[in-house]
Every structure is written in structure tokens, then in C-alpha cells.
Amino acid sequence: MKVTIVGCSGSFPGPDSPASCYLVEAEGFRMLLDFGSGSLGALQRHIGLYDVDAICLSHLHADHCLDICGYHVARTYGPAAPYPRIPVHAPADAPRRLAAAYGMPEEPGLESAFAFSALSPGRFSVGPFEITAGLVNHPVEAYGFRVTHGGVTLAYSGDTGECDELVRLAEGADLLLCEASFLEAPDLTPDLHLTGRQAAAHAAKAEVGRLVLTHLVPWNDSARVLEEAAGGGFDGPIELAAGGAEYSLA
């Protein structure tokens, strides 16, 4: 399994990265975890414009889903259109919400380019991947994902506050992509985001192999995020996500 960080900026695109988007590949199959603001452009540095085979959207905030609207244009009006519809696993309201963001009526919406399936907690298959979705702590319906193939596992937090479900999803994972949007401060909003220290604490409880801190908000000092993570009790490798970084899990 190969994992590429297409975008890792939190809440909005930053100067060095678009918002959340992660390319997961195995056996020639290419799946996106999230498709946030600005990521469609960066994605084309890694694969062809029409090479996406499936998409999983953790939730419907713009920094995790909005570039699916631009991708609808590419797949609907490109030189060899119509292209095959792509499976999109997303919260149930995704077809309506994304059609509204695009400015289309609900019918036909984006269904000409995408085949939407409503997420719920549990397991499902996408291409060669076995995926477990679990509800995490965020103000909207939001999921974390556990992706397994060939005996290796990737866990992805999506956006979450402190959450036992994240520990379950990440248990024994080879790589955990975990959000670290907040810096330590008194009276942080609960059930919204994690600090670097909290991300590391979840990684320690789940006994993951490697922790990559992502959803890095541009106004934060990333070095401080990493420093705080070092105090979270995780003794494995910890690093900051960076656009274009690649991880081979074997």
C-alpha cells in the first residue's frame, strides 16, 4: 500500500499545501481519502486527472470535500466525456450539499459523474481495500477510517476531538494520519480538534507503528505542534505531514 499526502493544511489551503486529501494506492487502484479545497490541482502532480477509482469523504466541511465540485467539471466536460462514474462513500447528505455548493439543482446534481453511497459505522470494501468507518467527535457527522490491504493498515482520523473510536480504528495500524489542529491552551473547545499531544496520546493507546500529524492550520507554528506531540507518550516515529510526502506500507 502506498500513501501520498496530496494536501494536509487544516481548515483552508496554506502557502505550502492544499487542504486535506490523501491518495491511497494498491494493485493499481487509486482511492482518495477526502478531497479538500485546492487538492485537485496538486493531485495531478501524482496521478493523471482521470485516474481516480474511488473517493471516501470523512465529512462535509469544505476543507475535506469541496474539490469534488471541480472534479465533476473535469469528468463531465473533459475531452473524452462522459467518463465512468466514480464511487463516492460519504455522509448521507453529500449529494444535496455538494450540488448546492456547485450551484446545481439537486436533480441531476453530481450523479452523472459520481455514484454516492451513504457512510455508516462498519466495514465495507473499496477495490482491493477493506475499510472500517467509525463516527468520531466533531460538530457534524464525521468519520475516521481504517484501511487494510495485504496485511498492512492505514488509519485516518478525519477531524475529531478526543475520541475512543479513533483508538479502536487505529489499533495496531502501521501508519496513523492524525489531525493536530490545536495548540495546547486552556479551555480548548471540546469535541472539535486535537492538539499534537492529544494525537500522540491516541497513537500510544492504539500502539500504532508511525504517527504523521496532519490537518496543520497555517496560522499555527508547526514546530510547536511537533514539540507538543513529543509529550504525548508515544515512543514511535512522529513527523509532520507535508504535501507530496509518500509512505510505502509493506
C-alpha positions as CSV (number, residue, x, y, z in Angstrom):
1,M,0.0,0.0,0.0
2,K,1.3,3.4,-1.0
3,V,0.0,6.6,0.7
4,T,0.7,10.1,-0.7
5,I,-0.1,13.3,1.1
6,V,-1.8,15.4,-1.5
7,G,-2.9,18.1,0.9
8,C,-2.6,18.4,4.7
9,S,-3.5,22.0,5.5
10,G,-6.2,22.4,8.2
11,S,-9.4,24.4,7.6
12,F,-8.2,26.1,4.5
13,P,-5.3,25.8,2.0
14,G,-2.0,27.1,3.2
15,P,1.0,28.5,1.3
16,D,2.7,25.1,1.1
17,S,-0.3,22.7,0.8
18,P,-3.9,22.4,-0.2
19,A,-6.5,21.2,2.3
20,S,-7.0,17.6,3.3
21,C,-6.5,14.9,0.6
22,Y,-4.7,11.6,0.8
23,L,-4.0,9.2,-2.1
24,V,-4.0,5.5,-1.2
25,E,-2.9,3.0,-3.9
26,A,-2.6,-0.8,-4.2
27,E,-2.8,-3.2,-7.1
28,G,-3.2,-0.3,-9.5
29,F,-6.3,1.0,-7.7
30,R,-6.3,4.7,-6.6
31,M,-8.5,5.9,-3.8
32,L,-8.8,9.3,-2.3
33,L,-9.4,9.9,1.4
34,D,-11.0,13.4,1.4
35,F,-10.9,15.9,-1.5
36,G,-10.4,19.3,0.2
37,S,-10.0,22.8,-1.1
38,G,-7.2,23.2,-3.6
39,S,-6.3,19.5,-3.7
40,L,-7.5,18.8,-7.3
41,G,-4.6,20.8,-8.7
42,A,-2.0,19.2,-6.5
43,L,-3.4,15.7,-7.2
44,Q,-2.4,16.0,-10.8
45,R,1.3,16.1,-9.8
46,H,0.9,12.5,-8.6
47,I,-1.6,10.8,-10.9
48,G,-3.5,11.6,-14.1
49,L,-6.6,13.7,-13.9
50,Y,-8.9,10.7,-14.8
51,D,-7.1,8.1,-12.8
52,V,-9.1,8.2,-9.5
53,D,-11.0,5.0,-8.9
54,A,-12.9,5.8,-5.7
55,I,-13.3,8.6,-3.1
56,C,-14.1,8.5,0.6
57,L,-15.2,11.7,2.3
58,S,-14.8,11.8,6.1
59,H,-17.3,14.7,6.4
60,L,-18.8,17.6,4.6
61,H,-16.7,20.6,5.7
62,A,-15.3,22.4,2.7
63,D,-11.6,21.7,3.5
64,H,-12.4,17.9,3.2
65,C,-14.8,17.7,0.2
66,L,-15.1,20.8,-1.9
67,D,-12.8,20.0,-4.8
68,I,-15.2,17.2,-5.8
69,C,-17.2,20.0,-7.4
70,G,-14.3,20.9,-9.7
71,Y,-13.7,17.2,-10.4
72,H,-17.3,17.0,-11.6
73,V,-16.5,19.5,-14.2
74,A,-13.4,17.5,-15.4
75,R,-15.3,14.3,-15.6
76,T,-18.4,15.8,-17.2
77,Y,-16.9,18.1,-19.8
78,G,-13.4,16.6,-20.4
79,P,-12.3,15.7,-23.9
80,A,-13.4,12.1,-23.6
81,A,-16.5,12.6,-21.6
82,P,-18.6,11.0,-20.3
83,Y,-16.2,9.2,-18.1
84,P,-17.3,6.3,-15.9
85,R,-19.0,7.3,-12.6
86,I,-16.7,7.1,-9.6
87,P,-17.9,5.5,-6.3
88,V,-18.1,8.1,-3.5
89,H,-18.6,7.0,0.1
90,A,-19.7,10.0,2.1
91,P,-22.2,11.1,4.7
92,A,-25.7,10.7,3.5
93,D,-26.3,14.4,2.8
94,A,-23.4,14.6,0.4
95,P,-25.3,14.6,-2.9
96,R,-27.6,17.5,-1.8
97,R,-24.8,19.5,0.0
98,L,-22.3,19.2,-2.9
99,A,-24.9,20.0,-5.5
100,A,-25.7,23.2,-3.6
101,A,-22.0,24.1,-3.3
102,Y,-21.6,23.6,-7.1
103,G,-24.8,25.7,-7.7
104,M,-26.7,22.8,-9.4
105,P,-30.3,21.7,-8.7
106,E,-30.5,18.5,-6.6
107,E,-31.6,16.7,-9.7
108,P,-29.5,15.7,-11.6
109,G,-26.9,17.0,-9.1
110,L,-23.4,15.5,-9.4
111,E,-24.8,12.0,-10.0
112,S,-23.7,12.0,-13.7
113,A,-20.0,11.8,-12.5
114,F,-20.3,10.1,-9.1
115,A,-22.1,7.2,-7.6
116,F,-22.8,8.2,-3.9
117,S,-23.1,5.6,-1.1
118,A,-24.0,6.8,2.4
119,L,-21.5,6.1,5.1
120,S,-22.4,4.4,8.4
121,P,-20.3,2.8,11.1
122,G,-19.0,-0.5,9.9
123,R,-16.9,-2.3,7.3
124,F,-17.1,-2.2,3.5
125,S,-14.8,-2.9,0.6
126,V,-13.5,-0.4,-2.0
127,G,-11.4,-2.0,-4.8
128,P,-8.7,-4.1,-3.0
129,F,-9.1,-2.2,0.3
130,E,-11.1,-3.3,3.4
131,I,-12.3,-0.2,5.1
132,T,-13.8,0.3,8.6
133,A,-15.6,3.6,9.2
134,G,-16.3,4.9,12.7
135,L,-18.0,8.0,14.0
136,V,-15.6,10.5,15.6
137,N,-16.2,13.6,17.7
138,H,-16.8,16.7,15.5
139,P,-19.7,19.1,15.3
140,V,-21.1,17.4,12.1
141,E,-21.4,13.8,11.1
142,A,-17.8,12.8,10.7
143,Y,-15.9,9.5,10.2
144,G,-12.4,8.2,10.8
145,F,-11.2,5.4,8.5
146,R,-9.2,2.2,8.9
147,V,-7.9,1.0,5.6
148,T,-6.4,-2.5,5.3
149,H,-4.7,-4.3,2.4
150,G,-2.1,-7.1,2.1
151,G,-1.6,-7.3,5.9
152,V,-0.9,-3.6,6.4
153,T,-3.2,-0.9,7.8
154,L,-3.6,2.8,7.5
155,A,-5.7,4.7,10.0
156,Y,-7.0,8.2,9.3
157,S,-8.6,10.4,12.0
158,G,-10.5,12.8,9.7
159,D,-11.4,15.7,12.0
160,T,-12.0,14.8,15.6
161,G,-11.7,15.8,19.2
162,E,-10.6,13.3,21.8
163,C,-12.3,10.0,20.9
164,D,-12.2,6.4,22.0
165,E,-13.4,5.4,18.5
166,L,-10.2,6.8,17.0
167,V,-8.2,4.4,19.2
168,R,-10.3,1.5,18.0
169,L,-9.9,2.4,14.4
170,A,-6.1,2.9,14.8
171,E,-5.4,-0.2,16.9
172,G,-2.1,-1.7,15.7
173,A,-2.1,0.4,12.5
174,D,1.2,0.7,10.6
175,L,0.6,4.4,10.0
176,L,-1.8,6.8,11.6
177,L,-2.6,10.1,9.9
178,C,-4.0,12.1,12.8
179,E,-5.2,15.6,12.8
180,A,-3.4,18.1,15.1
181,S,-5.2,21.4,14.6
182,F,-4.9,22.9,18.0
183,L,-2.0,24.1,20.1
184,E,-2.2,23.4,23.8
185,A,-4.2,26.2,25.6
186,P,-6.6,26.4,28.4
187,D,-10.3,26.0,27.7
188,L,-10.0,24.4,24.2
189,T,-13.3,23.7,22.6
190,P,-14.2,20.0,23.2
191,D,-15.2,17.5,20.5
192,L,-13.7,19.6,17.7
193,H,-10.0,19.0,17.1
194,L,-6.9,17.5,18.7
195,T,-3.6,19.0,19.8
196,G,-0.3,17.3,18.9
197,R,-0.1,15.9,22.4
198,Q,-3.6,14.5,22.2
199,A,-2.9,13.0,18.8
200,A,0.3,11.3,20.2
201,A,-1.7,10.0,23.2
202,H,-4.2,8.4,20.9
203,A,-1.4,6.8,18.9
204,A,0.2,5.5,22.1
205,K,-3.1,3.9,23.2
206,A,-3.6,2.3,19.8
207,E,0.0,1.1,19.6
208,V,0.5,2.3,16.0
209,G,3.8,2.0,14.2
210,R,4.2,5.6,12.9
211,L,2.3,8.8,13.6
212,V,2.0,11.6,11.0
213,L,0.4,14.8,12.2
214,T,-1.8,16.4,9.7
215,H,-4.6,19.0,9.3
216,L,-2.0,21.6,10.2
217,V,-3.6,25.0,10.4
218,P,-1.5,27.6,8.6
219,W,-1.5,30.2,11.5
220,N,0.0,27.7,13.9
221,D,3.7,27.1,14.5
222,S,4.2,23.6,13.1
223,A,7.4,23.1,15.1
224,R,5.4,23.7,18.2
225,V,2.8,21.1,17.2
226,L,5.6,18.6,16.8
227,E,7.2,19.6,20.1
228,E,3.8,19.2,21.9
229,A,3.3,15.8,20.3
230,A,6.6,14.6,21.8
231,G,5.0,14.9,25.2
232,G,2.0,12.7,24.4
233,G,3.6,9.4,25.5
234,F,4.1,7.8,22.0
235,D,7.5,6.3,21.6
236,G,7.3,5.5,17.9
237,P,8.3,7.9,15.0
238,I,6.4,11.1,14.8
239,E,6.5,13.6,12.0
240,L,4.6,16.5,10.4
241,A,2.6,15.8,7.2
242,A,4.0,17.6,4.1
243,G,2.4,17.9,0.7
244,G,4.0,15.3,-1.6
245,A,5.3,13.0,1.1
246,E,4.9,9.3,0.3
247,Y,4.8,6.3,2.6
248,S,5.1,2.7,1.5
249,L,3.5,0.2,3.8
250,A,4.6,-3.4,3.5
